[in-house]
Amino acid sequence: MSKKARSAEAESAVLSASPSPLKKSVTFLEAMAIVVGMIIGSGIFLKPGIVLASAGSPWMSILAWIAGGIITLASALAVAEIAAAIPKSGGLYAYLEELYGEAVGFLLGWVQAVISYPASVAALAIAFASYSGYFLPMNGIQQKSLAVGILLFILLMNVISTKYGGIIQLLATAGKLVPVVGIVAFGLLSGSQPGFAGVSGLTAGSASFGAAILGTLWAYDGWIGVTNMAGEMKNPAKTLPRVILIGVSFVIVVYVLFNLAIFRALPPEQIVSSATPGADAAEALLGSGGGAFITAGIIVSVLGALNGYLMTAARVPQAMGERGIVPFSAFLRRIHPRFGTPANALIFQAVLAILYIFSGTFNTLTDLLVFVLWIFFTAGVFGVFVLRRKIGTEPGRYRVPLYPLAPIIGIAGGLYILVSTLQDSPVRSLIGIGITLIGLPVFYAMKRRQN
């Protein structure tokens, strides 16, 4: 065997899936619910006005949602090829580790496990409690108590069984689509077209189409979380590309139809000036009960996102624990002997989230890490080029269509977000880099201990 052939064989061995101690219990539908449920949070109900203000007209706004969807889909298709070649638990953390080295993967896992994921979980739990205040007025302490209560319920269900977490995800995803489908159906069947009748001062010339696309990209975020569950799928090399492609495509269609319905229900000025255009459209279409209907939909939507984030978040510290490269690895990698779930990693993420809830730092932390996380995400999309250089393309394995155009589009979108974030928040971006680099001493200390 030639040296080149031996090298290729070694690379293929490195990138093959390692056995996972977790149960293979995540079905195709549950994985699809994770993709859709983590993307569709509260953003779709709140972002239309922000995107319209930047785009300048309803039709340019629709075009921005389509463009943002295409960028997201291009990124998703590229990452799906990597997921098919490296179907391991841990998702992007595992991919970066294999493609760029242990240190790079560790830094992403560090910020995800300690800050990003638990802070996002805390933010979603608080959002659930805040929107619940529409039906049950609460003070600050009561809201935090409700946030912790719903978080502990989600934690318990995921500790007892990943299947329970999957069922919650399926039900919440179906539930969140009810108000969306209701607004789309009533809006598109409505005879009025106030949003398309005229733009009355909103002009594309005075707006920024790029900023509009940027607004949509935030609303499309979250789909990559499903890759963290690869070790619990029966055939992740085939399942992951399918659920990513179908799930992201479905969300693009939903977002475009939802915005079309809103533009048929409300004039542009009201959409731009409103903090809750989705609720306003529901009231215009469904009467006085529309606000309650859409608020209930947002609550269910946030619940689904909360479950999806906690479920997928735990797989990162659990995977890092399996490699023995984090403190308390023996604790984090342990699988519950009876339930077969990463109970310790789930509890670890929930405890951090509760600390962030009571400290009130979750929004600050997530804002600080936006720039850093998009560096890793863009590197992940670029990773398809690294992957093909390392192991080529094996017959029968999923390959990104329209290569290399698709990953180039995804990379361009990531670079645009990075440049925009750096221009808008240079200090926060640098602080985020500093927080991330704190993980390096931990990494090298753990490596010395291993050696």
C-alpha positions as CSV (number, residue, x, y, z in Angstrom):
1,M,0.0,0.0,0.0
2,S,1.3,3.4,-1.0
3,K,2.0,6.1,1.6
4,K,-0.7,8.3,0.1
5,A,-3.2,5.4,0.4
6,R,-2.3,4.6,4.0
7,S,-2.7,8.3,4.8
8,A,-6.2,8.4,3.2
9,E,-7.1,5.2,5.1
10,A,-5.9,6.8,8.4
11,E,-7.9,10.0,7.7
12,S,-11.1,7.9,7.0
13,A,-10.5,6.0,10.3
14,V,-10.2,9.3,12.2
15,L,-13.3,10.7,10.7
16,S,-15.5,7.6,11.2
17,A,-18.1,7.7,13.9
18,S,-16.9,6.6,17.3
19,P,-19.2,4.3,19.3
20,S,-21.6,6.4,21.5
21,P,-22.8,5.1,24.9
22,L,-26.1,6.9,24.4
23,K,-29.2,5.1,23.2
24,K,-30.0,5.3,19.5
25,S,-33.5,6.7,20.2
26,V,-33.8,9.9,18.2
27,T,-36.1,9.3,15.2
28,F,-36.3,11.2,11.9
29,L,-39.4,13.1,13.0
30,E,-37.8,14.1,16.3
31,A,-34.7,15.3,14.6
32,M,-36.8,17.3,12.2
33,A,-38.7,18.8,15.1
34,I,-35.3,19.8,16.6
35,V,-34.3,21.6,13.4
36,V,-37.6,23.4,13.0
37,G,-38.2,24.0,16.7
38,M,-34.8,25.5,17.3
39,I,-35.0,27.9,14.3
40,I,-38.6,29.1,14.9
41,G,-38.6,30.8,18.3
42,S,-40.0,34.2,18.9
43,G,-38.0,35.9,16.1
44,I,-40.6,35.2,13.4
45,F,-43.3,37.0,15.4
46,L,-41.0,40.0,16.2
47,K,-38.6,40.5,13.3
48,P,-40.8,41.4,10.3
49,G,-40.8,45.1,11.3
50,I,-37.1,45.3,11.8
51,V,-36.4,43.6,8.4
52,L,-39.0,45.9,6.7
53,A,-37.5,49.0,8.1
54,S,-34.1,48.0,6.7
55,A,-35.4,46.7,3.3
56,G,-37.5,49.8,2.6
57,S,-40.5,48.1,1.0
58,P,-42.6,44.9,1.5
59,W,-41.3,43.2,-1.7
60,M,-37.7,44.0,-0.8
61,S,-38.4,42.6,2.6
62,I,-39.7,39.4,1.2
63,L,-36.6,39.2,-1.0
64,A,-34.4,39.7,2.1
65,W,-36.1,36.8,3.8
66,I,-35.5,34.6,0.7
67,A,-31.9,35.7,0.5
68,G,-31.3,35.0,4.2
69,G,-32.9,31.6,3.7
70,I,-30.7,30.8,0.7
71,I,-27.5,31.8,2.7
72,T,-28.7,29.6,5.6
73,L,-29.6,26.7,3.3
74,A,-26.2,26.9,1.5
75,S,-24.4,26.8,4.9
76,A,-26.6,23.9,6.0
77,L,-25.9,21.9,2.9
78,A,-22.2,22.3,3.4
79,V,-22.3,21.4,7.1
80,A,-24.5,18.4,6.2
81,E,-21.7,16.9,4.1
82,I,-19.4,17.2,7.1
83,A,-22.0,15.7,9.4
84,A,-22.4,12.7,7.0
85,A,-18.6,12.1,7.2
86,I,-18.2,12.8,10.9
87,P,-21.5,11.6,12.4
88,K,-20.4,12.1,16.1
89,S,-22.1,13.6,19.1
90,G,-21.1,17.1,19.8
91,G,-21.9,18.5,16.4
92,L,-19.8,21.5,15.3
93,Y,-17.4,21.0,18.3
94,A,-16.6,17.5,17.0
95,Y,-16.3,18.7,13.4
96,L,-13.8,21.5,14.2
97,E,-11.8,19.2,16.4
98,E,-11.4,16.7,13.5
99,L,-10.8,19.3,10.8
100,Y,-8.7,21.9,12.5
101,G,-7.3,20.2,15.6
102,E,-8.2,19.6,19.2
103,A,-7.5,23.1,20.4
104,V,-9.9,24.8,18.0
105,G,-12.6,22.3,18.8
106,F,-12.0,22.7,22.5
107,L,-12.4,26.5,22.3
108,L,-15.8,26.2,20.7
109,G,-16.9,23.5,23.1
110,W,-15.6,25.7,26.0
111,V,-17.7,28.7,25.1
112,Q,-20.7,26.6,24.2
113,A,-20.8,24.4,27.3
114,V,-19.9,27.1,29.9
115,I,-21.5,30.2,28.5
116,S,-23.4,30.2,25.1
117,Y,-25.8,27.3,25.5
118,P,-26.7,27.8,29.2
119,A,-27.1,31.5,28.7
120,S,-29.4,30.8,25.7
121,V,-31.4,28.4,27.8
122,A,-31.7,31.0,30.5
123,A,-32.8,33.6,28.0
124,L,-35.5,31.3,26.6
125,A,-36.7,30.4,30.1
126,I,-37.1,34.1,31.0
127,A,-38.8,34.7,27.7
128,F,-41.3,31.9,28.4
129,A,-42.1,33.5,31.8
130,S,-42.3,37.0,30.3
131,Y,-44.8,36.1,27.7
132,S,-46.8,34.1,30.2
133,G,-47.2,37.4,32.0
134,Y,-49.7,38.3,29.3
135,F,-52.2,35.9,30.9
136,L,-50.9,35.9,34.4
137,P,-49.3,39.2,35.6
138,M,-46.2,38.5,37.7
139,N,-43.4,40.5,39.4
140,G,-39.7,40.0,38.8
141,I,-39.2,37.3,41.4
142,Q,-42.3,35.4,40.3
143,Q,-41.1,35.5,36.6
144,K,-37.7,34.1,37.6
145,S,-39.4,31.4,39.7
146,L,-41.6,30.4,36.7
147,A,-38.5,30.4,34.4
148,V,-36.7,28.1,36.8
149,G,-39.8,25.9,37.2
150,I,-40.3,25.3,33.5
151,L,-36.5,24.7,33.1
152,L,-36.5,22.1,35.8
153,F,-39.6,20.4,34.2
154,I,-37.8,20.2,30.8
155,L,-34.6,19.0,32.6
156,L,-36.5,16.2,34.4
157,M,-38.2,15.0,31.1
158,N,-34.8,14.9,29.3
159,V,-33.1,13.1,32.2
160,I,-35.8,10.4,32.4
161,S,-35.7,9.8,28.7
162,T,-34.4,11.3,25.5
163,K,-37.7,10.0,24.0
164,Y,-39.7,12.3,26.4
165,G,-37.6,15.3,25.2
166,G,-38.3,14.2,21.6
167,I,-42.0,14.0,22.3
168,I,-42.0,17.5,23.9
169,Q,-40.1,18.8,20.9
170,L,-42.6,17.2,18.5
171,L,-45.7,18.6,20.3
172,A,-44.2,22.1,20.8
173,T,-43.1,22.3,17.2
174,A,-46.6,21.3,16.0
175,G,-48.1,23.7,18.5
176,K,-46.0,26.7,17.5
177,L,-47.0,26.2,13.9
178,V,-50.7,26.6,14.7
179,P,-50.7,30.4,15.1
180,V,-48.3,30.7,12.1
181,V,-50.5,28.6,9.9
182,G,-53.6,30.5,11.2
183,I,-52.1,33.9,10.3
184,V,-50.8,32.6,6.9
185,A,-54.2,31.1,6.0
186,F,-56.3,34.1,7.1
187,G,-53.8,36.6,5.8
188,L,-53.4,35.1,2.3
189,L,-57.1,34.6,1.9
190,S,-57.9,38.1,3.1
191,G,-59.1,40.5,0.4
192,S,-57.2,43.5,1.8
193,Q,-53.7,44.3,0.8
194,P,-52.7,47.3,3.0
195,G,-49.0,46.4,3.1
196,F,-48.8,46.1,-0.7
197,A,-51.0,49.1,-1.5
198,G,-48.2,51.6,-1.1
199,V,-45.0,52.1,0.8
200,S,-45.7,55.7,2.0
201,G,-42.3,57.0,2.8
202,L,-40.6,53.6,3.1
203,T,-38.1,53.5,0.2
204,A,-35.3,51.1,-0.6
205,G,-33.0,53.9,-1.4
206,S,-33.0,55.2,2.2
207,A,-32.6,51.7,3.7
208,S,-30.0,48.9,3.7
209,F,-30.8,45.6,2.0
210,G,-27.7,44.1,3.6
211,A,-29.0,45.0,7.1
212,A,-32.3,43.5,6.2
213,I,-30.6,40.2,5.3
214,L,-28.6,40.4,8.5
215,G,-31.9,40.6,10.4
216,T,-33.3,37.5,8.7
217,L,-30.1,35.5,9.4
218,W,-30.6,35.9,13.2
219,A,-34.2,34.5,12.7
220,Y,-32.8,31.5,10.8
221,D,-30.2,30.6,13.5
222,G,-30.4,27.4,15.6
223,W,-30.6,24.6,13.0
224,I,-27.1,23.3,13.6
225,G,-28.1,22.1,17.1
226,V,-29.5,18.9,15.7
227,T,-25.9,17.8,14.8
228,N,-25.2,17.5,18.5
229,M,-27.6,14.5,18.6
230,A,-25.8,12.5,15.9
231,G,-24.6,9.8,18.3
232,E,-28.2,9.1,19.2
233,M,-29.5,8.6,15.6
234,K,-29.7,5.1,14.1
235,N,-28.1,6.2,10.8
236,P,-26.8,9.8,11.2
237,A,-24.8,9.8,8.0
238,K,-28.1,9.6,6.1
239,T,-30.5,11.1,8.6
240,L,-28.6,14.4,9.3
241,P,-28.3,15.6,5.7
242,R,-32.0,14.9,5.1
243,V,-33.4,16.6,8.2
244,I,-31.1,19.6,7.8
245,L,-32.1,20.0,4.1
246,I,-35.9,19.4,4.6
247,G,-36.1,21.3,7.9
248,V,-34.3,24.5,6.7
249,S,-36.2,24.5,3.4
250,F,-39.5,24.2,5.3
251,V,-38.7,27.1,7.6
252,I,-37.8,29.3,4.6
253,V,-41.2,28.7,3.1
254,V,-42.9,29.3,6.5
255,Y,-41.1,32.6,7.0
256,V,-41.9,33.9,3.5
257,L,-45.6,33.0,3.7
258,F,-45.8,34.5,7.2
259,N,-44.4,37.8,6.0
260,L,-46.7,37.8,3.0
261,A,-49.7,37.3,5.3
262,I,-48.6,40.2,7.6
263,F,-48.1,42.6,4.7
264,R,-51.7,41.8,3.5
265,A,-53.0,42.5,7.0
266,L,-51.1,45.6,8.1
267,P,-49.8,48.8,6.5
268,P,-46.0,49.1,6.4
269,E,-45.9,52.0,8.9
270,Q,-47.6,49.9,11.5
271,I,-45.4,46.9,10.9
272,V,-42.3,49.1,11.4
273,S,-43.5,50.9,14.4
274,S,-44.8,47.9,16.3
275,A,-42.8,45.8,18.7
276,T,-45.1,42.9,18.1
277,P,-46.2,42.9,14.4
278,G,-47.2,39.3,14.6
279,A,-49.7,40.0,17.4
280,D,-51.0,43.1,15.5
281,A,-51.6,41.1,12.4
282,A,-53.4,38.4,14.4
283,E,-55.7,41.1,15.9
284,A,-56.4,42.6,12.5
285,L,-57.2,39.2,11.1
286,L,-58.9,37.4,14.0
287,G,-60.3,40.2,16.1
288,S,-59.6,41.1,19.8
289,G,-58.6,37.5,20.6
290,G,-55.8,37.6,18.1
291,G,-53.3,39.0,20.5
292,A,-53.9,36.2,23.0
293,F,-53.8,33.7,20.2
294,I,-50.4,34.8,19.0
295,T,-49.0,35.2,22.5
296,A,-50.0,31.7,23.3
297,G,-48.2,30.6,20.1
298,I,-45.1,32.5,21.1
299,I,-45.1,30.8,24.5
300,V,-45.4,27.3,22.9
301,S,-42.7,28.4,20.4
302,V,-40.3,29.5,23.1
303,L,-41.0,26.2,25.0
304,G,-40.0,24.2,22.0
305,A,-36.8,26.2,21.5
306,L,-36.0,25.9,25.2
307,N,-36.4,22.1,25.1
308,G,-34.3,21.9,21.9
309,Y,-31.5,24.0,23.3
310,L,-31.2,22.1,26.6
311,M,-31.4,18.8,24.9
312,T,-28.7,19.5,22.3
313,A,-26.6,21.6,24.7
314,A,-25.9,18.7,27.0
315,R,-24.3,16.7,24.2
316,V,-21.3,19.1,24.0
317,P,-20.0,18.7,27.6
318,Q,-20.9,15.0,27.5
319,A,-18.8,14.5,24.3
320,M,-15.9,16.6,25.7
321,G,-16.1,14.5,28.9
322,E,-15.8,11.3,26.8
323,R,-12.5,12.7,25.4
324,G,-11.3,13.6,28.9
325,I,-10.3,17.1,27.9
326,V,-12.4,19.1,30.4
327,P,-12.3,19.3,34.2
328,F,-14.7,16.8,35.8
329,S,-14.7,14.7,32.6
330,A,-15.6,11.5,34.6
331,F,-18.8,13.3,35.9
332,L,-19.8,14.9,32.6
333,R,-19.4,11.8,30.4
334,R,-21.3,9.5,32.7
335,I,-24.6,8.1,31.3
336,H,-27.4,7.4,33.7
337,P,-27.4,3.6,34.2
338,R,-31.1,3.2,34.2
339,F,-32.3,6.0,31.8
340,G,-29.4,5.9,29.3
341,T,-29.4,9.7,29.1
342,P,-26.5,12.2,29.6
343,A,-28.1,13.1,33.0
344,N,-25.0,14.7,34.5
345,A,-24.3,16.9,31.5
346,L,-28.0,18.0,31.4
347,I,-27.9,18.9,35.1
348,F,-24.6,20.8,34.5
349,Q,-26.2,22.9,31.8
350,A,-29.4,23.5,33.8
351,V,-27.5,24.6,36.9
352,L,-25.5,27.2,34.9
353,A,-28.7,28.4,33.2
354,I,-30.3,28.9,36.6
355,L,-27.3,30.9,37.8
356,Y,-27.6,33.1,34.7
357,I,-31.3,33.5,35.3
358,F,-30.9,34.9,38.8
359,S,-27.8,36.9,37.9
360,G,-29.5,38.5,34.9
361,T,-26.4,38.2,32.8
362,F,-27.7,35.9,30.1
363,N,-28.4,38.6,27.5
364,T,-25.0,40.2,28.1
365,L,-23.2,36.9,27.7
366,T,-24.9,35.9,24.5
367,D,-24.3,39.4,23.0
368,L,-20.6,39.1,23.9
369,L,-20.2,35.8,22.1
370,V,-22.1,36.5,18.9
371,F,-18.9,37.5,17.0
372,V,-16.9,34.5,18.3
373,L,-19.6,31.9,17.6
374,W,-19.9,33.1,14.0
375,I,-16.2,32.8,13.6
376,F,-16.5,29.1,14.5
377,F,-19.7,28.7,12.4
378,T,-18.1,30.2,9.3
379,A,-15.0,28.0,9.9
380,G,-17.4,25.0,10.0
381,V,-18.9,25.9,6.6
382,F,-15.4,26.3,5.2
383,G,-14.6,22.9,6.7
384,V,-16.2,21.2,3.7
385,F,-13.2,22.3,1.7
386,V,-10.8,21.0,4.4
387,L,-12.8,17.7,4.6
388,R,-12.5,17.1,0.8
389,R,-8.8,17.8,0.9
390,K,-8.3,15.3,3.7
391,I,-10.5,12.4,2.6
392,G,-12.0,13.3,-0.7
393,T,-15.5,12.2,-1.6
394,E,-16.5,8.6,-1.0
395,P,-19.1,6.9,-3.3
396,G,-22.5,6.9,-1.8
397,R,-21.8,9.5,0.9
398,Y,-23.8,12.7,0.9
399,R,-22.1,15.6,-1.0
400,V,-23.1,19.2,-1.0
401,P,-24.9,20.1,-4.3
402,L,-23.6,23.0,-6.4
403,Y,-20.1,22.6,-4.9
404,P,-18.2,24.9,-4.5
405,L,-20.9,27.6,-5.0
406,A,-23.1,26.5,-2.0
407,P,-20.3,26.7,0.7
408,I,-19.0,29.9,-0.8
409,I,-22.5,31.5,-0.4
410,G,-22.6,30.3,3.2
411,I,-19.1,31.6,3.9
412,A,-20.0,35.0,2.4
413,G,-23.0,35.2,4.7
414,G,-20.9,34.4,7.7
415,L,-18.3,36.9,6.8
416,Y,-20.9,39.6,6.3
417,I,-22.2,39.0,9.8
418,L,-18.7,39.1,11.2
419,V,-17.9,42.4,9.6
420,S,-21.2,43.9,10.6
421,T,-20.9,42.7,14.2
422,L,-17.3,44.0,14.4
423,Q,-18.3,47.4,13.0
424,D,-21.3,47.7,15.3
425,S,-19.8,46.3,18.5
426,P,-16.0,46.2,18.3
427,V,-15.5,46.2,22.1
428,R,-17.9,43.5,22.7
429,S,-16.4,41.4,19.9
430,L,-12.9,41.7,21.4
431,I,-14.2,40.9,24.9
432,G,-15.8,37.8,23.4
433,I,-12.5,36.7,21.9
434,G,-10.8,37.2,25.2
435,I,-13.4,35.1,27.0
436,T,-12.9,32.3,24.4
437,L,-9.1,32.4,24.7
438,I,-9.4,31.9,28.5
439,G,-10.1,28.3,27.6
440,L,-6.6,27.7,26.2
441,P,-4.9,27.4,29.6
442,V,-7.6,24.9,30.6
443,F,-7.0,22.9,27.4
444,Y,-3.2,22.7,27.8
445,A,-3.5,21.9,31.5
446,M,-5.9,19.0,30.7
447,K,-3.6,17.8,27.9
448,R,-0.6,17.7,30.3
449,R,-2.7,15.7,32.7
450,Q,-3.6,13.2,30.0
451,N,0.0,12.8,29.0
